Amino acid sequence: MKYSVYSAMRLGPRAQQEDCIINGIDLFQSNRLSEKKIIDTDFLLLGICDGLGGHDQGEIASRFVCEQLKHKFNRTMFSAQKVKARLTEIQEAAQKNLPKNSGTTIAGLMIMDGQTIGFNAGDSRIYKISSSKMEYISHDHSLVQGLVDKSFIQQDTALNHPLKNIIDFGIGPLFNDAWKIFNVHIFEKTISKNNGYLLCSDGVTDLMNETEIHELLMPSPIENGDILLQALQKKGLKDNTSFIILQIH
């Protein structure tokens, strides 16, 4: 199956690039990236990790987890149960190999035989894109999302909440205790050639809501990837900012 993939990454105001992405072929941790690829494969893996700023070596944590993801995820483990087991293995490796106070979010998408399996821990997100809307199909592990889940606040107020960047769960030694409480969010869906996907770090969603992003990407998400990137830069990047757009042929 053929896929079009647009990848973008910017440093923003940070001193270090703490995001890391897998775009189906390559792994990137760059201060400046924007590229389009056509990939012909029977198994596709996309991923975004966002190392936690303000903690130990977020750039090392995100790259380590992306490298583990790229190495451990393949066509032989295409099931929700195996995804959970592999991510648990990655968490165990992170506890042994990463600085004590480090951690990263993770959001990933695998596609094979007309099916997708997505997963996330933290607040890096996955959206399904159709001509009419963007559907938020990952689930944040954050203080603010917890308030939304318990109906203390509405979803549309979460974007501007002052505590929106407090993360409850992710991968790394920082989240060792959280693994006893939280579960990785895993979902399975059938793909449609009329739909696409967006994976992004919170450098994107802190600046724009789903409606704004959808309006910029339509009617051609891959071709309009540059437009989304330019619009984010015009708003003024507040963080490392990375996203991947996927279109299925």
N, C-alpha and C positions, 0 to 999 in steps of 0.2 A: 504494500500500500504506500502511496505517496503522500507526504505531508509538506506543507510550507510552514516554516518557523521563522519568526522575527524575534531577535534577542536584543535587549538594550540594558545598559548599565552605566550609571554615572556616580562619581564620587560624592557630589554634593559638598556641603560645608565641612564634612568630616576629615580628619587627618589621615585616616586609614580606610581602605575599602573593606568593610566587614560583611558585605554580601558575597555570595558565591552562587553560580548557576551552572546547570547542565542543560544544554540546548538540544539534546537528542544525539549529539556526536561528541562535542567538546565540553570541557569544564573551563569556566572563566572566573577570574577574580581580578577585574580590570578597572582602572579609573575611568575608562571611556570605551564604550562598546555600542555599536548599533550595526546589525547585520541581518541579512535574509538568507535562508538556505532552503533548498528543496531536498528532502530526505526520502529515499526509497528503502523501506525496511519492513520486516514482519514483526518487529518489536521496537517500540519507541519508549524512551524514558526521558522525562523532563523533570527538573528540580530546581528549587530555590531555597537557599539557607541564608538567614540574616543573623549574623553574630550580634550578641547583645552588647550595645554600647554602654560604657560606664562600668564594665566588668573586665576581668582579665582576658586580654587577647582574643577579642571577638572574631578577628580576621582568621586566626588559627583555628578556632572552633568551627566556623562555618566551612572553611576549606576541608578540614578533616572529615566532617560529616558528609559533605558533597563527594569527597573521594571514596568514602565508605559506601555511599549510596550507589555510585557509578560502578564500583567493584562488585557489590553483593547483589544488585538487582538485575535479573535477567529473565528470559522467557521461561525458565524452569520453575519459577516460583510465583506464577501468576494466580494468586488467590489471596483473599483478605487475611486468612490465617497465617500464610507464609510471610506476608508483608509485616504483620504484627511481630512475628518471631524474628525477622531480620532486623527490624527497627530496635527491638529489645537487645539484640546482639550489638548493634551500633552504639546504643546507650551504654552497654557494659564496656565496650572498647573505649568509648569517650571517657568514662570514669577512670580508666586505667592510664590513658595517654594524654589527656588535656589538663591544662592548669585548673586548680581546685575551684576557682570562682568563675569559670567560664561556661558559656552555653550558647545555643543558637536555636532559632526556629527552623522548621523544615516544612516544605510543601512539595509534594511530588505527584506525578501523573504517569501511569504506564498504559500503553495501548497495545492490544494484541487480539487478533481474530475477531475484530468488530466490537470489542469490549474495552472499557476503561476501568482502571482501579486508581483512585486518588487517595491521598493521605496527607494529614498535616498535624503538626504539634506547634503551638504558638500562634502568631498572628500573621504569618505569611499566608496568602490566600490563593484560592483557585475559583475561577468563574467559568461557567458555561455561557457561550455567546451565541445568541440566535439573532435573526433579523429584527425581532421586536423587543428584546431585552437582554440583560445580563443576569444570570442566575448564580447567586453566591452558594457554592456547593461544598466548600470547606467549612470549618467551624473554628472560630478563634478560641484559644485558651488564654483568656485575659480577664482582668478584674472587671472591666466594663462589659464584656460579653456575658460574664456571669450575672451582672445586674440586669441585662436584657433578658437572659434566660429565666430569671426569677420574676420578671415583669415589674422590676423596680423602676426601670427607665425604658423608653421606646428605642427601637433600633435606629430611627432617624436622628436621634440626639447623640448617639454614640460617637459619631465622627468628630464632634467638637468637645467631647468630654475631657476635662483636665487630667483624668487618670487613665486615658485610653492606651498609654504605652506601657502599663504595668502588666507583665506577662506571668502567667501562673505555671506554664509548662513548656517544655522544649526538650532538647537533647544536650547533654553535657553534665559535668559534675554539679553545677549549680542546681540542677533539677533532680538530683538523686532522690530526695524525699518525695518530690512531686510524682515520681513514677509509681509510688505506692497508693496514690490517690486518683490520678487522672489516667485516661486512656487516649492513645492516638486515635484521631478521627479518621475512619476509613470508609470509603463509599465505592460502590460499583455501579456503572451505568453502561448502557448500550450506546455506541457512537452513532452519529448521523452526519452525513456529508454536508448537510446544510448548516451545521453548527461548528463552532470553534471553541477554543479555550484560552483563558488568560491566567497566567501565574504571576504573582507579584509580591514584592516585599512591601512593608508598610510605608516605605518612602513614596509609594504611589497612592495608597488609600488614605494616607494622612492629608493629602492635598485635594483629592477628588472623590466624589461618590460614584456609585455605579451608573447613574443616569448620565453624568458628565462624561465618563469614560466611554460609555456605549455610543453617545452622540458623536464623539470624536472618531471612533473606530468604524462606524458604519459609513457606507455599505461594504467596504473592503478592508477587514481588520489588518491583514498583512501589509497591504499597500499603505494603510493609514497609521502604521506603527510609528513612523517618523513624526506624524502630526501629533500623536499622543505625547511622544517624548518632548517635542518642542513646547507643547502646552504646559507640561509639567515644569519645564525649565523656566518658562515665562512666569509661572506662579511663584517661582523661587524655591528651589529644592531645600528641604529642611534636614535631609538625612541621605545616607547612601540609598540609591534608588535603582531598582532592577525589575524588569518584567520580561515575560516570554509570551508571545502570541502564537497560537497553533491553529492552522486551518487544514482540514482533512479533504483530500481530493477524491 
